[in-house]
Amino acid sequence: MSTIKRFIAGAVCPRCGAMDRLRTWEQNETRYRDCVSCDFFEQQAIEEPPTLGELSTRVNAPRDEPASDEVQPVRILDPGKRH
C-alpha cells in the first residue's frame, strides 16, 4: 500500500529556502519530511504529547479571602469643576 505524502502549505525548506516545496508523511511510528527542490530529508519519532492539567487562573483558582459584602461609595468627578 502506498503512503500518502502531503505538501505543507507555506513551509520554507531549511536547506534551500524554497517555499511550498516540503512534503510530509508518516510511516511505522515515524514522521518524515523532505524537500522536492533539494536533497533535504528529516525523520522524527512520533511521540504522544504529554497530558497537561488545567492551568491555574483567577477564574478556576480558589480565593484566598472571601468576597466582602461591604458597600463602598463611588465618587463621581465633574471634569468641568476644579477640585
Stockholm file with secondary structure:
# STOCKHOLM 1.0

chainA/1-83         MSTIKRFIAGAVCPRCGAMDRLRTWEQNETRYRDCVSCDFFEQQAIEEPPTLGELSTRVNAPRDEPASDEVQPVRILDPGKRH
#=GR chainA/1-83 SS CCCCCEECTTCBCTTTCCBTCEEEEEETTEEEEEESSSCCEEEEECCCCCCCCCCCCTTTSCCSSCCCCCCCCCCCCCTTSCC
#=GC SS_cons        CCCCCEECTTCBCTTTCCBTCEEEEEETTEEEEEESSSCCEEEEECCCCCCCCCCCCTTTSCCSSCCCCCCCCCCCCCTTSCC
//
